[in-house]
Amino acid sequence: MFCINHPLVMIELFLIGLLQVVGQISVYYVISHFKQHIYPLISTTRKILTILFSIFLFSHKLNAPQWFSLVIVFASMGYELYD
């Protein structure tokens, strides 16, 4: 009933499905052409960048423990790249 009452939601659902397919193909490509350990690094980097964009573009506030956690994650990623 919701989709009938709001037909534009079908476009949104289609786009979400399409993006999920593109994401899965990207994961398969990365794993098949590079080491399987590279994908978690890519995924973590994307998630951290998403958080940073959320903080700076949308002015979301973080408290001190949350900033400390972000520093730990960035330090871990930097160490893994260095290693």
C-alpha positions, 0 to 999 in steps of 0.5 A: 500500500505504501508504494502505491500511495508513494510511487516515487519510493519505487525509484529510490528502491531501484537506486538502492538495489542498483547501488548494492549491485555495484558495491558487490561487484566492486568487492568481488573485483577488489578481492579477485584482483588484489589481496583479500586483506585489502578490502577491509582497509578500503571499507574501513577507510570509506567508513572513516571518511563518511564519519569525517564528512558527517562531522564537518559537513553537517556539523555533528558534534563528538565528545572527547571519547569519540574523538579519541576513538577516531584517532585510534582508528586512524593510527591503526590504519596508518600503522597497517599501511606502514607495515 
